[in-house]
Amino acid sequence: MTTLQPTKPLHAHADSALDPIRAKVLAGERLSLDDGAVLYATNDIWSVIELADLVRRRMHGDKAYYNINRHLNYSNVCALSCKFCEFYRKRGEPGEYTRSIDYIKDEARKGIESGATEMHIVGGLHPYLPFDYYTDMLSALRETAPDIHLKAFTAVELVHLARIAKVYKRDDIKSGVRWVLEKLIAAGLGSLPGGGAEVFDDRVHKEAFKNKIGAHEWLDVHLVAHELGLNTNCTMLYGHVDKRDERLRHMEILRRSQDQALARIGYEGDPSAYIAEGIPEAQQITAPVVTLNRDDAQLPTPAMSERGGYYQTITPLPFFPDGSDLESLPGPSGLENLRTIAITRLMLDNFPHVKAFWIMQTLPMAQLMLEAGADDIDGTVVWYDITKAVGEHTHQETTVLDLQKAITEAGFVPVERDTLYREVVRNGNEWHI
Ligand code: SF4
């Protein structure tokens, strides 16, 4: 009996330029930025997907994760005006809102009723809310729903909180952010989402979000969070003014930052493995390269967070032009989204999870992405104000059955996870880890 050889592409029209990359992926080696450029340039997208699927199955077999969560956008008032953003409003503008603590408590109660294990909390950079609002919000949620994990505040919001708490120092961002995070952890913060990274590149930063924090500050916030034992996540908002090579450099910076986090919690790494040159943000990191894309690699677990946190998930987010200042741009195509998720899986070899966030990718595309390197499609969400991929309404709830059906139809086994990727045992709205 003959068996299929994974060392050869499984379809016609294969691109031989991918052969050296295939060899590296099979050996569990880190891909270079040049490899990434080949993966973006090839017409043989099916081989790219096949390689990403190979890595994804090494890490997770046929499991695909979802969670039962609730998103809470506490305010859309923002001091900044990033060009790609359709969410923010200025104070007094129609549609502006800021949620009261009573409203937030009510959301927590609805979370309990729906069996949610997570509240995902982000908002604009409100110029007038005092720092106490944020600790009061977390305390109220913790008091109302003690079992629900609070994943809250992007790096951008945390730097803003350091400013309003008057502990921000331009030449020492870490100390102010540490102060803020310690207060928020005491009030109930459990982990950080990954927003605000966009694409780490000075040109893109200047063109699309110049008043927002840059790569150095974003990385410093996550570094401090990891030092304090918080797990964090990260994103890449692409398909606006960014170019593909800038996305690849963004990926290099993130995987070097993860090398650093994994070294802190005890991974040994390979000091002679590939490190891209000429990227200042990544160059400052001295940790050896740690890859998790081999058959025998052990993925980090929440128990390791006692020694320090790490990045759990990378979520590539396609840009939606409608309603933003970059409305004239087309936004990325479905095929570009599929390719980008596959390349993300291949390049970010030390990230345990790649998320196809169904809200922004749509559920049918998220299904396809499970075949292209993603292992997670996020959760039930309920309300989401940041972008509206389908329709105009912010009520974007999907049911657990829809999520499970989407995963099963794609040929994977649905696994409910909590925020820290522990498997959830559930009986109706009752659950435990
Ligand atoms: S992306 Fe964030 S910081 Fe920028 S305008 Fe929108 S809410 Fe404000």
Residues whose N, C-alpha, C, O or C-beta is under 5 A from the ligand:
A	BS01	SF4	C78 L80 S81 C82 C85 Y88 G123 G124 L125
